[in-house]
Amino acid sequence: MDLRQLRYFVAVAEELHFSRASVRLSLAQSALSSQIRALEAEIGGPLLTRSTRKVELTPAGESLLEDAREILDAVDGAMSRACALARGEAGALVVGALGPAPGGIFAPVLARFGARHPDVRVEVRTLDFTELVEGLRQRVCDVAFLYLPVDEPDLDVTPLMSEDRIVVLPAGHRLAGRKRLTPADLDGELFIKQPPPVPDSWCDFWLLVDELGHRPPVSPHTAASIDDWLHLIGRGEGIDTAPAIIARYYSWPEVAFVPLAGAAPAVVALARRNDAADALVDDFVAVAREVAAAAAASATPYASLQH
């Protein structure tokens, strides 16, 4: 057994899908399957049960997944700390962001935090939809800018700012030319949904379940990343709602952005694991709160939730 095989196994165990895992790893599916079989041969039994419809963990696989995550976390942490010390840095902080979630406050937060901690290396990683929560749990990042709702007992969530929402439609859609839309205008429309492990509560918020009073029909095609999501909408596979900042960061001729009225606003928040104290994460959250409050005071397009 080596670390590479453990990483491959964790990817398959988390995706429960060899094709998605191979894309995530940038590895041919045949090579991934071969490595998993070699690992199972060394262990002496199956880690996964496979059928034409689904992949499931065996009891041995469930046990190995828990241990493998801890092993890989320990190895990655040790390498990160050693690399930072070798560069003369006092530490490292990995900040995740779901697309343009932090918007205009991102650069000021990084600048202010960097001024306070000049010897700390800050890495920024872009998260896709499937890494909303798992990216933190798997220690892909130490803290992440996300959109609410995030209702996970193992995470601490600090709301920062709110903004209006928009409707994202194919450019040729019958509603694309409207100046403003309401949830009632969208009743009966087909929506694009994100795949597991994205929480249902998060999907339901963007699907306007509360506003419509029911879950709208969803496309059989799901989007794991913002680019995939925009491609699906541009091809006419469905519509969706999004934070208004999406329209400022993405220019797609196949897609139209229309303001949405009568729906709860999008809320940007910082999420972190609550399983351990981390002074750098504490200060990063404090800096983000300060910048968010200052942005509200300077009449940015956002409204701060800090008082």
C-alpha positions in Angstrom: 0.0 0.0 0.0 1.3 3.5 -0.8 -0.1 7.0 -0.4 -1.1 7.2 -4.1 -3.3 4.2 -3.8 -4.9 5.6 -0.6 -5.6 8.9 -2.4 -7.2 7.0 -5.3 -9.3 4.9 -2.9 -10.5 7.9 -1.0 -11.6 9.7 -4.2 -13.6 6.6 -5.4 -15.1 6.1 -1.9 -16.2 9.7 -1.7 -17.5 10.0 -5.2 -19.0 6.4 -5.3 -18.4 6.6 -9.0 -15.3 5.6 -10.9 -15.8 8.0 -13.7 -16.2 11.1 -11.5 -13.3 10.0 -9.4 -11.1 9.6 -12.4 -12.0 13.2 -13.5 -11.3 14.5 -10.0 -7.8 12.8 -10.1 -7.1 13.6 -13.7 -6.4 9.8 -14.2 -7.6 7.4 -16.8 -10.5 5.3 -15.4 -8.7 2.0 -16.4 -5.6 3.0 -14.4 -7.8 4.0 -11.4 -9.6 0.6 -11.5 -6.3 -1.2 -11.7 -4.9 0.6 -8.7 -8.0 -0.1 -6.6 -7.9 -3.8 -7.6 -4.2 -3.9 -6.5 -5.1 -2.4 -3.2 -7.9 -4.9 -2.7 -5.5 -7.7 -3.5 -3.1 -6.6 -0.9 -5.8 -6.2 1.7 -7.2 -9.6 0.8 -10.8 -8.7 0.1 -13.1 -6.2 -1.6 -13.3 -2.6 -0.5 -16.1 -1.7 -2.9 -19.0 -3.5 -4.4 -19.6 -2.5 -8.0 -22.7 -2.9 -10.2 -23.8 -1.3 -13.5 -25.8 1.2 -11.5 -23.8 2.0 -8.3 -20.7 1.6 -6.3 -20.9 1.0 -2.5 -18.3 0.6 0.3 -17.9 -2.8 2.0 -17.3 -2.8 5.8 -13.6 -3.1 5.1 -13.9 -0.1 2.8 -15.7 2.0 5.3 -13.0 1.3 7.9 -10.2 2.0 5.5 -11.8 5.3 4.4 -11.8 6.7 7.9 -8.2 5.7 8.5 -7.0 6.8 5.1 -8.4 10.3 5.5 -6.5 10.7 8.8 -3.3 9.3 7.3 -3.5 11.6 4.3 -4.4 14.6 6.4 -1.4 14.0 8.6 0.9 13.6 5.7 -0.3 16.7 3.9 -0.1 18.7 7.1 3.4 17.5 7.8 4.5 18.4 4.2 2.8 21.8 4.4 4.5 22.7 7.7 7.9 21.5 6.6 7.7 23.4 3.3 6.7 26.6 5.1 9.6 26.3 7.5 12.0 25.6 4.7 10.9 28.9 3.0 11.3 30.8 6.3 7.6 31.1 6.8 5.9 31.0 10.2 2.9 28.9 8.9 0.4 28.5 6.1 -3.3 29.1 5.7 -5.3 27.6 2.8 -8.4 29.7 1.9 -11.1 28.1 -0.3 -13.7 30.0 -2.3 -16.7 28.9 -4.2 -16.2 30.8 -7.5 -16.5 34.5 -7.0 -18.2 34.1 -3.6 -16.1 36.7 -1.7 -16.4 39.2 -4.5 -15.0 42.6 -3.9 -13.9 41.9 -0.3 -11.5 39.1 -1.2 -8.5 41.2 -2.1 -8.8 43.5 0.9 -9.2 40.6 3.3 -6.0 38.9 1.9 -4.1 42.3 2.0 -5.1 43.1 5.6 -4.4 39.6 6.8 -1.1 39.6 5.0 -0.1 42.8 6.6 -0.8 41.3 10.0 1.0 38.0 9.3 3.8 38.8 6.8 5.5 35.4 7.5 2.4 33.3 6.8 1.9 31.8 3.4 -1.7 32.1 2.2 -2.9 29.7 -0.5 -6.2 30.2 -2.4 -8.0 27.2 -3.8 -11.2 27.4 -5.9 -13.9 25.0 -4.7 -16.5 23.4 -6.9 -20.1 22.6 -5.8 -19.2 19.2 -4.5 -16.5 20.6 -2.2 -18.8 23.0 -0.4 -18.6 21.1 2.8 -16.3 18.2 2.0 -13.5 20.5 1.1 -13.3 21.6 4.7 -13.8 18.2 6.2 -11.1 16.7 4.0 -8.8 19.6 4.9 -8.5 20.8 1.3 -8.7 24.2 2.9 -8.6 25.6 6.4 -11.4 28.2 5.9 -13.7 28.8 3.0 -15.9 31.5 1.6 -19.3 29.9 0.8 -22.9 30.9 0.3 -25.5 30.0 2.9 -27.3 27.9 3.9 -24.6 25.8 5.5 -26.1 23.8 8.3 -23.4 21.3 9.3 -22.8 20.6 13.1 -19.0 20.1 12.5 -18.6 23.5 11.0 -18.6 27.0 12.4 -20.2 29.5 10.0 -19.8 33.3 10.1 -22.2 35.3 7.9 -20.5 38.3 6.3 -22.5 40.0 3.5 -25.7 39.7 1.6 -26.5 40.5 -2.0 -29.4 40.3 -4.5 -30.0 37.2 -6.5 -30.4 36.7 -10.2 -32.0 34.2 -12.5 -29.7 32.5 -15.0 -31.4 31.4 -18.2 -30.5 30.4 -21.8 -30.1 33.5 -23.9 -33.0 32.4 -26.1 -35.4 31.6 -23.2 -38.8 33.3 -23.3 -38.1 35.1 -20.0 -34.5 36.2 -20.9 -35.6 39.6 -22.0 -37.5 40.6 -18.9 -36.2 43.4 -16.7 -37.0 41.5 -13.5 -38.4 38.1 -12.5 -40.2 36.7 -9.5 -40.4 33.2 -8.2 -43.9 32.9 -9.5 -42.6 33.6 -13.0 -40.4 30.6 -12.7 -43.0 28.1 -11.4 -42.9 25.1 -13.7 -39.5 25.8 -15.1 -36.9 23.1 -15.2 -33.9 23.8 -12.9 -30.3 22.6 -12.9 -29.3 20.9 -9.6 -25.9 20.1 -8.1 -24.9 16.4 -7.5 -24.2 14.8 -4.2 -22.5 15.4 -1.8 -24.0 18.9 -2.1 -26.5 19.1 0.7 -30.2 19.1 -0.3 -30.8 22.2 1.9 -28.3 24.2 -0.1 -29.8 23.0 -3.4 -33.3 23.8 -2.2 -32.4 27.4 -1.4 -31.3 28.1 -5.0 -34.2 26.1 -6.4 -36.6 28.5 -4.6 -38.3 25.7 -2.7 -39.5 28.1 0.1 -40.7 30.7 -2.3 -42.5 28.3 -4.6 -43.9 26.1 -1.8 -42.7 23.0 -3.6 -39.6 21.6 -5.2 -39.5 22.4 -8.9 -38.7 19.9 -11.6 -34.9 19.4 -12.1 -32.9 18.4 -15.1 -31.4 14.9 -15.1 -28.1 16.6 -15.9 -26.2 17.9 -12.8 -23.3 20.4 -12.6 -20.3 19.9 -10.3 -18.6 23.2 -11.2 -19.7 26.7 -12.2 -18.4 26.2 -15.7 -20.4 22.9 -16.1 -23.4 24.7 -14.7 -23.2 27.6 -17.1 -22.7 25.2 -20.0 -25.8 23.2 -19.1 -27.9 26.4 -18.8 -26.5 27.8 -22.1 -27.5 24.6 -23.9 -31.1 24.9 -22.7 -30.9 22.1 -20.1 -32.5 24.2 -17.4 -32.4 27.5 -15.4 -31.2 28.4 -11.9 -30.8 31.2 -9.5 -27.5 32.6 -8.3 -25.9 35.5 -6.5 -25.8 38.7 -8.5 -22.0 38.7 -8.5 -22.1 35.8 -11.0 -23.2 38.2 -13.7 -20.3 40.5 -13.0 -17.7 37.7 -13.2 -18.9 35.6 -16.1 -19.7 36.8 -19.6 -21.3 34.0 -21.5 -23.2 34.9 -24.8 -25.3 31.8 -24.5 -26.6 32.8 -21.0 -28.8 35.7 -19.8 -28.9 37.1 -16.3 -32.1 38.7 -15.0 -32.6 40.3 -11.5 -34.8 38.2 -9.2 -37.3 40.0 -6.9 -39.2 38.5 -4.0 -36.6 35.9 -3.0 -34.3 35.6 0.0 -30.9 37.3 -0.7 -27.7 35.4 -1.2 -25.5 35.4 1.9 -21.7 35.1 1.8 -20.2 33.4 4.8 -16.9 32.0 6.1 -16.9 28.4 7.2 -14.3 26.5 9.2 -14.0 23.2 11.0 -14.8 23.4 14.7 -12.8 20.4 15.7 -9.6 22.3 16.7 -8.4 25.8 17.7 -6.4 27.6 15.1 -5.2 31.2 15.8 -4.6 31.9 12.1 -8.1 30.9 11.2 -9.5 33.0 14.1 -7.7 36.1 12.9 -8.7 35.5 9.3 -12.3 35.4 10.3 -11.9 38.5 12.3 -10.3 40.3 9.4 -13.1 39.2 7.1 -15.6 40.6 9.5 -13.8 44.0 9.6 -13.6 44.2 5.8 -17.2 43.3 5.4 -18.3 46.0 7.8 -16.1 48.5 6.1 -17.5 47.5 2.7 -21.0 48.1 3.9 -20.0 51.6 5.3 -18.6 52.5 1.9 -21.8 51.7 0.0 -20.6 48.7 -2.0 -23.2 46.6 -3.9 -23.2 44.3 -0.8 -24.9 44.8 2.5 -22.9 43.7 5.5 -24.5 41.4 8.1 -22.1 42.6 10.8 -23.4 45.1 13.3 
